[in-house]
Amino acid sequence: MTRLTGADQRSAPVTGLIHLFTGTQVQWLLIRMGRVPQPTQAQVHTFTSLTWGLLVLDALLGVAVLRGRWREALALERVQPGPGPSP
């Protein structure tokens, strides 16, 4: 059995959800004993897909926020008068 490292602890919530929905009886028994079970190939695939999906969602939300801020800045630029001639 393996122990959680620093990198594994950051993904612990996702790993917990995957075990909640796809865990086998043996894995649940190991968890109750305080051990970290080895994931199945299906669980690894689910974890990878979920991680990449959330990463893409985060990137799309970031682009949408940046686009909104860009458009807002352009609208404000059009409304504000430019510097006029000096007297």
C-alpha positions in Angstrom: 0.0 0.0 0.0 1.1 3.6 -0.6 0.9 6.7 1.6 -0.3 10.1 0.4 2.4 12.6 -0.5 2.1 16.4 -0.9 1.0 16.1 -4.5 -1.5 13.4 -3.7 -3.1 15.4 -0.9 -4.0 18.2 -3.4 -6.0 15.7 -5.4 -7.5 13.9 -2.4 -11.0 15.4 -2.8 -11.2 14.2 -6.4 -9.8 10.8 -5.5 -12.3 10.6 -2.7 -15.2 11.3 -5.1 -13.9 8.7 -7.5 -13.7 6.1 -4.7 -17.1 7.1 -3.5 -18.7 6.4 -6.9 -16.5 3.6 -8.3 -14.8 2.0 -5.2 -14.8 -1.8 -4.8 -15.5 -3.6 -1.6 -11.9 -4.4 -1.1 -10.9 -0.7 -1.6 -13.5 0.4 1.0 -12.2 -2.2 3.4 -8.7 -0.9 3.0 -9.9 2.7 3.4 -11.6 1.7 6.7 -8.3 0.1 7.8 -6.5 3.4 7.2 -4.8 2.2 4.0 -4.7 3.8 0.6 -5.9 1.3 -2.0 -4.4 0.9 -5.5 -6.7 2.4 -8.1 -8.1 0.3 -10.9 -7.5 1.3 -14.6 -11.1 2.6 -14.8 -10.6 4.8 -11.8 -7.3 6.1 -13.2 -9.1 6.9 -16.5 -12.0 8.6 -14.6 -9.5 10.6 -12.5 -7.6 11.7 -15.6 -10.7 12.6 -17.6 -12.2 14.6 -14.7 -8.9 16.4 -14.0 -8.5 17.4 -17.7 -12.2 18.4 -18.0 -12.0 20.6 -14.9 -8.8 22.2 -16.3 -10.4 23.0 -19.6 -13.5 24.4 -17.8 -11.2 26.6 -15.7 -9.4 27.8 -18.8 -12.6 28.6 -20.6 -13.9 30.5 -17.6 -10.7 32.5 -17.4 -10.9 33.4 -21.1 -14.5 34.5 -20.7 -13.6 36.7 -17.8 -10.7 38.3 -19.7 -12.9 38.9 -22.7 -15.5 40.6 -20.6 -12.9 42.8 -18.9 -11.4 43.6 -22.3 -14.8 44.7 -23.7 -15.6 46.7 -20.6 -12.2 48.5 -20.9 -12.9 49.3 -24.6 -16.4 50.6 -23.8 -15.0 52.9 -21.1 -12.3 54.1 -23.5 -14.9 55.2 -26.0 -17.0 57.0 -23.4 -14.1 59.0 -21.8 -12.9 62.0 -23.9 -9.3 62.0 -25.0 -6.9 64.6 -23.9 -7.9 67.9 -25.5 -5.6 70.6 -26.9 -3.5 72.6 -24.4 -4.5 76.3 -23.8 
